[in-house]
């Protein structure tokens, strides 16, 4: 019951900033052409791990740009190396500034992040995340767990089989024989 599930398929230091950015966009929707800058503050040791890396799922700037462009950060997007050269992503990525923060470093091993979004009209939104979504301190809802499972399984199992597998697992206590899961875990 105290299990952590990574909501986003990215390096751990990027989890809280993605949560913060998603919350800001839900509370204050804006178009990308309104965006002036995104400032991401994380602990210094975390910042060094994810600062402008050449691997998409480990690059803070890239994944924040993906979240801004796509509205989410799917497994596929987080592992699409070619997309790091996409002009739309590069344009948004140039607006993301990563700031190593000594104050947040002192809170480690907690992975706290502060994200600020500044719009061209002067609007300024800030969100702090103290417990990432999916952690035991901030668990995902069943719908969020199903969404994550769907993101990971649909490319291999197809939409129908993926949905049936998720439904079966959510009602596993009613399943008379666990072997009934086996066909749902196989391609084809």
Phi, psi and omega per residue, in radians:
X1 nan -0.178 3.117
X2 -1.928 0.653 -3.098
X3 -1.465 2.489 3.008
X4 -1.709 2.390 3.038
X5 -2.204 2.125 3.116
X6 -1.199 2.085 3.105
X7 -1.189 -0.697 -3.092
X8 -1.893 2.452 -3.123
X9 -1.524 1.067 -3.096
X10 -2.405 3.002 3.073
X11 -1.004 2.515 -3.048
X12 -0.925 -0.698 -3.136
X13 -1.111 -0.252 -3.105
X14 -1.609 -0.235 -3.091
X15 -0.995 -0.988 -3.071
X16 -1.109 -0.741 3.088
X17 -1.068 -0.667 3.084
X18 -1.125 -0.730 3.067
X19 -0.987 -0.846 -3.096
X20 -1.077 -0.786 -3.124
X21 -1.131 -0.718 3.110
X22 -1.079 -0.744 3.112
X23 -1.113 -0.745 3.115
X24 -1.043 -0.809 -3.104
X25 -1.171 -0.546 3.083
X26 -1.222 -0.723 -3.091
X27 -1.388 -0.531 -3.071
X28 -2.406 1.287 -3.111
X29 -1.005 2.452 3.083
X30 -2.626 2.715 3.073
X31 -1.517 2.664 -3.111
X32 -1.062 -0.546 3.134
X33 -1.209 -0.220 3.072
X34 -1.488 -0.273 -3.019
X35 -1.294 2.239 3.043
X36 -1.759 -0.844 -3.089
X37 -2.789 2.627 2.987
X38 -2.148 2.198 3.110
X39 -1.956 2.193 -3.120
X40 -2.017 2.153 3.108
X41 -1.968 2.180 3.037
X42 -2.424 2.952 3.095
X43 -0.990 2.657 -3.060
X44 -1.057 -0.713 -3.119
X45 -1.170 -0.598 3.112
X46 -1.253 -0.708 -3.123
X47 -1.026 -0.713 -3.117
X48 -1.148 -0.496 -3.125
X49 -1.272 -0.618 -2.943
X50 -2.030 0.165 -3.076
X51 -1.355 1.896 3.068
X52 0.847 0.747 3.117
X53 -1.224 2.798 -3.141
X54 -1.589 0.054 3.040
X55 -1.812 2.188 -3.019
X56 -0.996 -0.744 -3.066
X57 -1.327 -0.106 -3.139
X58 -2.026 0.083 3.135
X59 -1.785 1.971 3.138
X60 -1.019 -0.876 -3.076
X61 -1.067 -0.745 -3.134
X62 -1.128 -0.837 -3.069
X63 -1.201 -0.572 3.054
X64 -1.153 -0.684 3.086
X65 -1.126 -0.731 3.097
X66 -1.043 -0.787 3.129
X67 -1.058 -0.715 3.141
X68 -1.174 -0.730 -3.105
X69 -1.307 -0.803 -3.034
X70 -1.567 -0.381 -3.044
X71 1.441 0.012 3.100
X72 -2.777 3.121 3.098
X73 -2.352 1.463 -3.097
X74 -1.271 2.866 3.067
X75 -1.019 -0.792 -3.111
X76 -1.049 -0.833 -3.124
X77 -1.124 -0.642 -3.115
X78 -1.232 -0.266 -3.103
X79 -2.092 0.296 -3.127
X80 -1.699 1.574 -3.084
X81 -1.083 -0.639 -3.129
X82 -1.096 -0.532 -3.113
X83 -1.174 -0.291 3.088
X84 -1.127 -0.283 3.118
X85 -1.773 0.029 3.137
X86 -1.149 2.146 -3.111
X87 -0.987 -0.612 3.126
X88 -1.143 -0.721 3.115
X89 -1.211 -0.755 -3.138
X90 -1.051 -0.716 -3.134
X91 -1.092 -0.769 3.138
X92 -1.272 -0.693 3.139
X93 -0.994 -0.609 -3.128
X94 -1.138 -0.251 -3.136
X95 -1.660 -0.028 -3.097
X96 -1.727 2.126 3.127
X97 -2.006 2.200 3.101
X98 -1.702 2.241 -3.114
X99 -2.097 1.987 3.018
X100 -1.180 2.256 -3.021
X101 -2.108 2.023 -3.137
X102 -1.105 -0.656 3.120
X103 -1.074 -0.730 3.098
X104 -1.254 -0.529 3.094
X105 -1.079 -0.636 -3.133
X106 -1.148 -0.314 3.127
X107 -1.509 -0.179 -3.133
X108 -0.998 2.388 0.372
X109 -1.499 -0.006 3.027
X110 -1.110 2.354 -3.128
X111 -1.745 1.395 -3.103
X112 -1.559 2.479 3.104
X113 -2.415 2.621 3.018
X114 -2.208 2.207 3.124
X115 -2.070 2.300 3.068
X116 -2.048 2.308 3.068
X117 -2.017 2.184 3.136
X118 -2.028 2.184 -3.137
X119 -1.743 2.809 -3.108
X120 -1.072 -0.480 -3.130
X121 -1.439 0.079 3.120
X122 1.671 -0.170 3.102
X123 -1.070 2.475 -3.073
X124 -2.419 2.081 -3.115
X125 -2.095 2.372 -3.135
X126 -2.234 2.410 3.089
X127 -2.396 2.254 3.070
X128 -1.889 2.391 3.084
X129 -2.070 2.080 3.114
X130 -1.706 -0.473 3.110
X131 -2.392 2.037 -3.071
X132 -1.126 2.614 3.097
X133 -1.107 2.286 -3.113
X134 1.783 -0.191 3.077
X135 -1.394 2.858 3.121
X136 -1.048 -0.501 3.138
X137 -1.390 -0.314 -3.112
X138 -2.557 1.156 -3.008
X139 -1.160 2.639 3.057
X140 -1.310 2.695 3.025
X141 -1.304 2.915 3.063
X142 -1.023 -0.672 3.119
X143 -1.117 -0.686 3.115
X144 -1.183 -0.674 3.085
X145 -1.117 -0.758 3.125
X146 -1.109 -0.697 3.113
X147 -1.089 -0.747 3.105
X148 -1.118 -0.789 3.125
X149 -1.069 -0.717 3.137
X150 -1.107 -0.754 3.124
X151 -1.028 -0.673 -3.095
X152 -1.438 -0.581 -3.002
X153 -1.705 -0.504 -3.066
X154 -1.008 -0.726 3.135
X155 -1.040 -0.432 -3.099
X156 -1.775 -0.640 -3.051
X157 -1.757 -0.295 -3.019
X158 1.528 2.799 -3.036
X159 -1.126 -0.776 -3.089
X160 -1.110 -0.906 -3.096
X161 -1.151 -0.660 3.103
X162 -1.053 -0.806 3.129
X163 -1.100 -0.722 3.125
X164 -1.135 -0.702 3.113
X165 -1.100 -0.806 3.138
X166 -1.067 -0.801 3.108
X167 -1.042 -0.757 -3.129
X168 -1.102 -0.731 -3.118
X169 -1.194 -0.656 3.112
X170 -1.210 -0.273 3.094
X171 -2.123 0.515 -3.044
X172 -1.041 -0.523 -3.131
X173 -1.164 -0.301 3.119
X174 -1.660 -0.109 -3.082
X175 -1.349 2.133 -3.097
X176 -1.231 -0.441 -3.093
X177 -2.538 2.031 -3.083
X178 -1.066 -0.377 3.128
X179 -1.123 -0.239 3.092
X180 -1.172 -0.288 3.084
X181 -1.313 -0.463 -3.022
X182 -0.922 -0.854 -3.141
X183 -1.139 -0.452 3.129
X184 -1.333 -0.286 -3.121
X185 -1.661 0.048 -3.077
X186 -1.957 2.485 3.058
X187 -1.166 2.740 2.995
X188 1.496 nan nan
